Amino acid sequence: MQRSNMIYLDHAAATPIVPEVLRAMKPYWRKNFANPSSLHAAGREAKRILEQCRTSCALLLNCLPDEVIFTSGGTESINLALKGHVAARKKKQHIVSTTVEHAATIETLRRLKKAPHRISFIPCNHAGMINVEDIIAAIHPDTSLITVILAQNEIGTGEPVAEIGRRLVNVNRERAKKDLPPVTFHTDACQAPAWMEVNTEKLHVDMLSLDASKFYGPKGIGLLVRRRSIVLEPHMDGGGQQRGFRSGTEPLALIVGATAALEYAEKKRQSSVSNITHLRDYLLARVTDEIPDVLVTGHLTQRLANNASFAFAGLEGESLVLRLDHAGIAASTGAACSTGEPGPSDVIRALHLPRRYRNGSLRLTLGYETTKNDLDQTVKTLKRIVTQLRRK
């Protein structure tokens, strides 16, 4: 059971459902619970609410309502985008990605590589940043897909997705002249909505994946935006819901919750990002000033407003997390999806940190409710833990 006095600094892994979202969801658990595919009045009302949610999400993401597909979360959205795109083309293809993607992307691409498709993983610099020119230079005549994360979940670095998208528009014009098919562009935007604008037109993307549990919505619900021009092979067979792209009875309460969370993120972000950024920078400065042999991982300024990530020399990140937990502070060594794996994550390896720092990864991710006092207590506790561990 989570302690009521816990300082929660793991918002990149999961955020709490806010009261506004809970209130929006409540009627759809017991009162308006009907299957949207049913023909009776209750089913038709459920269908109306479903399409209303789709329209609301489309307005917020700047796409068309029929381009929104509801899924079970970010992992499914990414899998459907990548596997569905490749399967629809029914031939060997080349895909361009990066070394700083979420595990849902990396593992999907590794599976596709066995198909066998050709995958190019573009390396990042020491701050986890991808060079636009490297992405564009990796495109070949058989390239069908590029996928680049919008904001890195472990180290917080924001990637130049919009610039890649703009460049790709010109690349596709030139490909058309050579009678080559366009290259599709996908981004994993799961970490972004609470902290940065997510606008498909401004990002120049063809597909975009989201997970409501990362922006104060319920777990078990995500979105995939798929432009009308993009053909996907569904990976679930069944009743043909959502225009056949994702069969299965739509979980109306969760979809209402995801929509309310996206609306909440849009409203709250504008008033909170400046304050959260200030707190994040305060935390980054105090840890690096007061604890020896620690590096900030990720880009120092072009990073998520709530992400403070570090690497401690000579320490194990798991030990730091466990001792912080014992002291009532929730933190992470990096991506929650891979924290059970021994050794540094793929992303930490990609940064090419000095060897003595590679196992000491610690991620502290703030939320809207985080206070300066929370951070003061965290720094005090972290200093004591680091000192104790280094004395051993």
C-alpha positions as CSV (number, residue, x, y, z in Angstrom):
1,M,0.0,0.0,0.0
2,Q,1.3,3.4,-0.9
3,R,2.1,5.5,2.2
4,S,0.1,8.7,2.4
5,N,3.2,10.7,3.3
6,M,5.3,9.4,0.5
7,I,7.1,11.9,-1.7
8,Y,6.3,10.6,-5.2
9,L,9.0,11.5,-7.8
10,D,8.2,8.8,-10.4
11,H,5.7,10.6,-12.6
12,A,7.3,9.4,-15.8
13,A,6.3,5.9,-14.8
14,A,2.7,6.7,-13.8
15,T,0.7,9.7,-12.8
16,P,-2.3,9.8,-10.4
17,I,-5.7,10.3,-11.8
18,V,-6.9,13.8,-10.9
19,P,-10.4,14.4,-9.5
20,E,-11.5,16.1,-12.8
21,V,-10.8,12.9,-14.7
22,L,-12.4,10.6,-12.0
23,R,-15.6,12.7,-12.1
24,A,-15.8,12.4,-15.9
25,M,-15.3,8.7,-15.8
26,K,-17.7,7.8,-12.9
27,P,-21.1,7.6,-14.9
28,Y,-19.6,5.2,-17.4
29,W,-18.8,2.4,-14.9
30,R,-22.4,1.6,-13.8
31,K,-25.0,4.0,-15.5
32,N,-23.9,4.5,-19.1
33,F,-22.0,1.2,-19.5
34,A,-23.5,-0.1,-22.7
35,N,-21.5,-1.6,-25.6
36,P,-21.1,1.1,-28.3
37,S,-21.7,-1.5,-31.0
38,S,-25.2,-2.4,-29.6
39,L,-28.2,-1.2,-31.6
40,H,-30.5,-0.3,-28.7
41,A,-30.8,3.2,-27.2
42,A,-28.2,2.6,-24.5
43,G,-25.7,1.4,-27.1
44,R,-26.4,4.3,-29.4
45,E,-25.8,6.7,-26.5
46,A,-22.5,5.0,-25.7
47,K,-21.6,5.3,-29.4
48,R,-22.4,9.0,-29.3
49,I,-20.1,9.5,-26.3
50,L,-17.4,7.5,-27.9
51,E,-17.4,9.6,-31.1
52,Q,-17.6,12.8,-29.0
53,C,-14.4,11.7,-27.2
54,R,-12.8,11.0,-30.5
55,T,-13.7,14.4,-31.8
56,S,-12.4,16.1,-28.6
57,C,-9.1,14.3,-28.8
58,A,-8.7,15.2,-32.5
59,L,-9.3,18.8,-31.7
60,L,-6.6,18.8,-29.0
61,L,-4.1,16.9,-31.2
62,N,-4.9,18.8,-34.4
63,C,-6.0,15.8,-36.5
64,L,-9.3,14.4,-37.9
65,P,-11.6,12.4,-35.6
66,D,-11.4,9.2,-37.8
67,E,-7.6,9.4,-37.4
68,V,-7.9,8.6,-33.7
69,I,-7.6,5.0,-32.6
70,F,-8.1,4.1,-29.0
71,T,-5.8,1.3,-27.7
72,S,-4.8,-0.3,-24.4
73,G,-1.9,2.1,-23.9
74,G,1.4,3.4,-25.3
75,T,2.9,0.0,-25.9
76,E,0.0,-1.2,-28.0
77,S,-0.1,2.1,-29.9
78,I,3.5,1.8,-30.8
79,N,3.2,-1.9,-31.7
80,L,0.2,-1.2,-33.9
81,A,1.9,1.7,-35.6
82,L,5.1,-0.1,-36.4
83,K,4.0,-3.6,-37.0
84,G,0.8,-2.6,-38.7
85,H,2.7,-0.3,-41.1
86,V,5.2,-2.9,-42.0
87,A,2.7,-5.7,-42.4
88,A,0.5,-3.6,-44.7
89,R,3.4,-3.3,-47.2
90,K,4.0,-7.1,-47.4
91,K,7.7,-6.8,-48.4
92,K,11.1,-6.4,-46.9
93,Q,11.6,-2.8,-45.8
94,H,14.1,-0.4,-44.2
95,I,13.2,1.4,-41.0
96,V,15.1,4.3,-39.4
97,S,15.0,4.8,-35.6
98,T,17.3,5.9,-32.8
99,T,19.2,4.4,-29.9
100,V,17.1,6.5,-27.3
101,E,13.7,5.0,-28.0
102,H,11.4,3.5,-25.4
103,A,11.6,-0.3,-25.0
104,A,8.2,-0.6,-26.7
105,T,9.8,0.7,-29.9
106,I,13.2,-0.9,-29.5
107,E,11.8,-4.4,-28.9
108,T,9.2,-4.1,-31.6
109,L,12.0,-3.1,-34.1
110,R,14.2,-6.0,-32.9
111,R,11.3,-8.4,-33.6
112,L,10.8,-6.8,-37.1
113,K,14.5,-7.2,-37.7
114,K,14.0,-11.0,-37.4
115,A,11.3,-10.9,-40.1
116,P,13.8,-9.9,-41.6
117,H,13.6,-6.1,-42.2
118,R,16.5,-3.8,-42.1
119,I,16.7,-1.5,-39.1
120,S,19.0,1.5,-38.7
121,F,19.4,2.8,-35.2
122,I,20.8,6.3,-35.3
123,P,23.1,7.1,-32.3
124,C,22.7,10.1,-30.1
125,N,25.2,12.5,-28.7
126,H,26.3,12.6,-25.0
127,A,23.1,14.5,-24.1
128,G,20.8,11.9,-25.8
129,M,20.1,14.3,-28.7
130,I,19.6,13.0,-32.2
131,N,21.1,14.9,-35.1
132,V,18.5,15.7,-37.8
133,E,21.0,15.3,-40.6
134,D,21.9,11.8,-39.4
135,I,18.2,10.8,-39.7
136,I,17.8,12.2,-43.2
137,A,21.1,10.7,-44.4
138,A,20.0,7.3,-43.3
139,I,17.0,7.3,-45.7
140,H,17.4,4.8,-48.7
141,P,15.1,4.0,-51.6
142,D,13.6,1.1,-49.6
143,T,13.0,3.1,-46.4
144,S,9.4,3.0,-45.5
145,L,9.2,4.2,-41.9
146,I,11.0,6.6,-39.5
147,T,10.2,6.5,-35.8
148,V,11.7,9.0,-33.3
149,I,10.6,9.5,-29.7
150,L,9.4,13.1,-29.0
151,A,10.7,13.3,-25.4
152,Q,12.9,10.6,-23.9
153,N,11.3,8.8,-21.0
154,E,14.5,8.1,-19.0
155,I,16.6,11.2,-19.4
156,G,14.0,13.7,-20.5
157,T,15.8,14.9,-23.7
158,G,13.4,16.5,-26.2
159,E,14.2,15.3,-29.7
160,P,14.0,17.4,-32.9
161,V,10.9,15.7,-34.2
162,A,9.3,18.8,-35.8
163,E,12.5,19.5,-37.7
164,I,12.8,16.0,-38.9
165,G,9.2,16.1,-40.0
166,R,9.7,19.3,-42.0
167,R,12.8,17.9,-43.7
168,L,10.9,14.7,-44.5
169,V,8.2,16.7,-46.3
170,N,10.8,17.8,-48.8
171,V,12.4,14.3,-49.0
172,N,9.0,12.8,-49.9
173,R,8.5,15.4,-52.6
174,E,11.8,14.3,-54.2
175,R,10.9,10.6,-53.8
176,A,7.6,11.2,-55.6
177,K,9.5,12.6,-58.6
178,K,11.5,9.3,-58.7
179,D,8.3,7.2,-58.3
180,L,9.3,6.1,-54.8
181,P,6.7,5.7,-52.1
182,P,6.7,8.3,-49.3
183,V,8.5,7.6,-46.0
184,T,6.0,7.5,-43.1
185,F,7.0,9.3,-39.9
186,H,5.9,8.1,-36.4
187,T,6.7,9.5,-33.0
188,D,6.3,8.1,-29.5
189,A,4.8,11.1,-27.6
190,C,3.7,9.2,-24.5
191,Q,5.7,11.4,-22.1
192,A,4.8,14.7,-23.7
193,P,1.2,16.0,-23.1
194,A,1.6,17.1,-19.5
195,W,4.7,19.2,-20.3
196,M,4.7,20.2,-24.0
197,E,2.3,20.8,-26.8
198,V,1.4,17.8,-28.9
199,N,0.2,19.0,-32.3
200,T,0.4,16.5,-35.2
201,E,0.4,19.3,-37.8
202,K,3.2,21.2,-36.1
203,L,5.2,18.0,-35.6
204,H,4.7,17.0,-39.3
205,V,4.1,13.4,-38.2
206,D,1.9,10.7,-39.9
207,M,1.4,8.6,-36.7
208,L,1.6,9.5,-33.0
209,S,1.4,7.3,-29.9
210,L,0.1,8.4,-26.5
211,D,-0.6,6.8,-23.1
212,A,-3.1,8.4,-20.7
213,S,-1.4,7.1,-17.6
214,K,1.5,9.5,-18.3
215,F,-0.7,12.6,-18.2
216,Y,-3.0,12.1,-15.2
217,G,-5.4,9.7,-16.8
218,P,-6.3,6.1,-16.2
219,K,-4.0,3.1,-17.0
220,G,-5.0,0.7,-19.7
221,I,-5.9,3.3,-22.3
222,G,-3.9,5.0,-25.1
223,L,-4.3,6.6,-28.4
224,L,-2.7,6.2,-31.9
225,V,-3.2,9.0,-34.4
226,R,-3.0,7.6,-37.9
227,R,-3.3,9.9,-40.9
228,R,-5.9,8.8,-43.4
229,S,-3.3,8.2,-46.0
230,I,-1.5,5.6,-43.8
231,V,-2.5,2.0,-44.3
232,L,-2.1,-0.3,-41.3
233,E,-2.6,-4.1,-41.0
234,P,-4.5,-4.7,-37.7
235,H,-2.9,-7.1,-35.3
236,M,-6.2,-8.0,-33.5
237,D,-9.0,-9.8,-35.3
238,G,-12.6,-9.6,-34.0
239,G,-15.6,-7.4,-34.4
240,G,-14.1,-4.8,-36.6
241,Q,-14.5,-1.9,-34.2
242,Q,-12.7,1.4,-34.9
243,R,-12.9,0.9,-38.7
244,G,-11.2,-2.5,-38.3
245,F,-7.9,-1.1,-37.1
246,R,-8.4,-2.2,-33.5
247,S,-11.1,-4.8,-32.8
248,G,-12.6,-5.2,-29.3
249,T,-15.4,-3.6,-27.3
250,E,-14.3,0.0,-26.6
251,P,-13.8,0.6,-22.9
252,L,-16.0,3.7,-22.7
253,A,-15.1,4.8,-19.1
254,L,-11.4,4.6,-19.9
255,I,-11.8,6.5,-23.2
256,V,-13.8,9.2,-21.4
257,G,-10.9,9.3,-18.8
258,A,-8.3,9.6,-21.5
259,T,-10.1,12.4,-23.2
260,A,-10.6,14.3,-19.9
261,A,-6.9,13.8,-19.1
262,L,-5.9,15.2,-22.4
263,E,-8.1,18.2,-21.8
264,Y,-6.7,18.6,-18.3
265,A,-3.2,18.4,-19.6
266,E,-3.8,21.1,-22.1
267,K,-5.4,23.4,-19.5
268,K,-2.9,22.7,-16.7
269,R,0.2,22.8,-18.8
270,Q,0.1,26.4,-19.7
271,S,0.0,27.5,-16.1
272,S,2.4,25.0,-14.5
273,V,5.3,24.3,-16.8
274,S,7.2,27.4,-15.8
275,N,6.9,26.5,-12.1
276,I,7.8,22.9,-12.6
277,T,10.8,23.8,-14.8
278,H,12.0,26.1,-11.9
279,L,11.7,23.3,-9.4
280,R,13.4,20.8,-11.8
281,D,16.4,23.2,-12.2
282,Y,16.5,23.7,-8.5
283,L,16.8,20.0,-8.0
284,L,19.4,19.5,-10.7
285,A,21.5,22.3,-9.2
286,R,21.3,21.1,-5.6
287,V,22.2,17.5,-6.4
288,T,25.1,18.4,-8.6
289,D,26.4,21.1,-6.2
290,E,26.1,19.1,-3.0
291,I,26.9,15.5,-4.0
292,P,30.3,14.7,-5.5
293,D,30.8,12.5,-8.6
294,V,27.4,12.9,-10.1
295,L,26.4,13.7,-13.7
296,V,23.2,15.0,-15.1
297,T,22.0,12.7,-17.9
298,G,20.2,14.1,-20.8
299,H,20.2,17.6,-22.3
300,L,20.6,20.3,-19.7
301,T,17.9,22.6,-21.2
302,Q,16.1,20.8,-24.0
303,R,14.4,18.4,-21.7
304,L,11.0,17.6,-20.2
305,A,10.0,20.2,-17.6
306,N,9.7,17.6,-14.9
307,N,12.6,15.3,-15.6
308,A,15.8,15.3,-13.4
309,S,18.0,12.4,-14.2
310,F,21.5,11.6,-12.8
311,A,24.3,9.1,-12.9
312,F,26.2,8.5,-9.7
313,A,29.8,7.2,-9.9
314,G,30.5,3.9,-8.3
315,L,26.9,3.2,-7.2
316,E,24.1,0.9,-8.3
317,G,20.9,2.7,-9.3
318,E,18.7,-0.1,-7.8
319,S,20.4,0.5,-4.4
320,L,19.6,4.2,-4.5
321,V,15.9,3.5,-5.4
322,L,15.4,0.9,-2.7
323,R,16.9,3.1,0.0
324,L,14.9,6.1,-1.1
325,D,11.8,4.0,-1.0
326,H,12.6,2.9,2.5
327,A,12.8,6.6,3.4
328,G,9.4,7.3,1.8
329,I,10.6,8.7,-1.6
330,A,9.4,7.0,-4.8
331,A,12.0,7.2,-7.6
332,S,13.3,5.1,-10.5
333,T,16.5,4.0,-12.1
334,G,15.0,4.8,-15.5
335,A,12.2,3.3,-17.6
336,A,9.8,1.4,-15.3
337,C,9.3,-1.1,-18.1
338,S,12.9,-2.3,-17.8
339,T,13.9,-1.6,-14.2
340,G,14.0,-5.4,-13.5
341,E,16.9,-5.9,-15.9
342,P,20.4,-5.9,-14.6
343,G,22.9,-3.3,-15.7
344,P,22.4,0.0,-17.5
345,S,19.5,0.4,-19.9
346,D,19.9,0.7,-23.6
347,V,19.5,4.5,-23.3
348,I,22.2,4.9,-20.7
349,R,24.5,2.7,-22.8
350,A,23.8,5.0,-25.8
351,L,25.1,8.0,-23.9
352,H,28.6,6.5,-23.6
353,L,29.0,7.7,-20.1
354,P,32.3,7.0,-18.3
355,R,32.2,3.4,-17.1
356,R,32.1,4.2,-13.4
357,Y,28.8,6.1,-13.9
358,R,26.9,3.7,-16.0
359,N,25.2,1.6,-13.3
360,G,24.3,4.6,-11.1
361,S,21.3,5.9,-13.0
362,L,18.6,7.7,-11.0
363,R,15.5,9.4,-12.4
364,L,13.4,11.8,-10.4
365,T,10.3,13.0,-12.2
366,L,8.2,15.8,-10.7
367,G,4.4,16.2,-10.9
368,Y,2.0,19.1,-10.7
369,E,1.7,18.6,-6.9
370,T,5.5,18.5,-6.2
371,T,6.7,21.1,-3.8
372,K,10.1,22.7,-3.0
373,N,9.9,21.1,0.4
374,D,9.6,17.7,-1.2
375,L,12.8,18.4,-3.1
376,D,14.6,19.7,-0.1
377,Q,13.8,16.5,1.8
378,T,14.8,14.4,-1.2
379,V,18.2,16.0,-1.5
380,K,18.9,15.7,2.2
381,T,17.9,12.0,2.1
382,L,19.8,11.3,-1.1
383,K,23.0,12.9,0.2
384,R,22.8,10.7,3.3
385,I,22.2,7.5,1.2
386,V,25.0,8.3,-1.2
387,T,27.4,8.9,1.6
388,Q,26.4,5.6,3.3
389,L,26.8,3.5,0.2
390,R,30.1,5.0,-0.8
391,R,31.5,4.2,2.7
392,K,30.9,0.5,2.2
